């Protein structure tokens, strides 16, 4: 037993991303996190509000005392899409998501989510790191810090940005903060015409065959240098990172090449569809990543917030919610439903936790033909990986303006995700600036009502 323990310790020292045990038995081994930047409207999608329908057209704030993020409240605006009950659980979902409605018995909804900011950047940081300020480790970084990776040839934390560009806040949304840099996310291009990782291959004109010889020589020097400095574990970490980069030249192209997928799978993800195909490809790549041992995959359904051309490039629907949510709703609906169905058919859903979040919701009052930001209430959902499908937790008030029953923050979602991965969120810490920091700060509780016992 002592020998096994020493060998395990030595293996971890040689490879800081070696797979590690959690604090308790895990229900999930990997996470796929779908993020919808811009502020997805809960009252038009997951959160059924019949009272809002009854009050449609009436002043939302008759006294004129309220001010939203970028507007004064208009009249109450009912959902732009009708809601219907679906599945054996009878959960209400709007007609914006006909495909996901068929998967409702696999999903648990968190209806009482809140944020501490109405600004996209800070709210994005809070959703990903638990802090509204930049510079803190993201959930994916914390997960790989706590559990390592099950893949020797791919990064432990992979990010699949929207083809249109980076989300609000940019690369800080998958940064490692004060954790070792090896835990930051590795962005992989989802454009089939581009290399999966920038600068992965030598430039044209490089002498063929000299690359391997150069790596072998560098490895010899690195190992000799490290052997004389056994106490400096950062050297081993740096060497391991460069070794992974070399292996990525073989593993990354294979993992991102979807040509080997069946025609039925390609059709499921709508890969040939001009609008639905890009996000479908992101979801398919996420499945391929977790199949190959990647611990945490983050997908962005939307890019940086700019003014609309034909549509907004994300869910930030101030001017025309039917136009923008109508487009992005179909994108998310087809891709996410295909991902859940595909994971389930391959026996992967039980061990893969799928999360879908936005940074905040939108107001139940009109802003012209759109809706303003609403940090007081939004809905997130989780599926697979030990989640009790067909369940729901928390609620908003009658109009969907504020979280009412069992208010939740990102801390609670993060604590629950870590719990399902076998991690006690209060024990996953890193000493920084005199404090034992953690993903959930001094907050967070596991939402046991949505977890399979």
ZIHU-V128842 format. One record per helix or strand of 2 or more residues. SS is the DSSP state (H for helix, E for strand). FROM is the first residue (numbers start at 1). LEN is the number of residues. If there is no record, write none. Layout:
SS | FROM | LEN
SS | FROM | LEN
This chain:
H | 2 | 13
E | 30 | 6
H | 42 | 3
H | 50 | 5
E | 75 | 2
E | 83 | 4
E | 91 | 4
H | 95 | 7
H | 104 | 3
E | 107 | 7
H | 120 | 10
H | 139 | 9
E | 157 | 4
H | 170 | 5
H | 181 | 3
E | 186 | 2
H | 210 | 18
H | 233 | 24
H | 258 | 3
H | 263 | 6
H | 277 | 15
E | 296 | 5
H | 321 | 25
H | 349 | 3
E | 352 | 6
E | 361 | 2
E | 369 | 2
E | 373 | 2
E | 378 | 6
E | 391 | 3
E | 395 | 2
E | 403 | 3
H | 410 | 11
E | 430 | 3
E | 435 | 3
H | 448 | 3
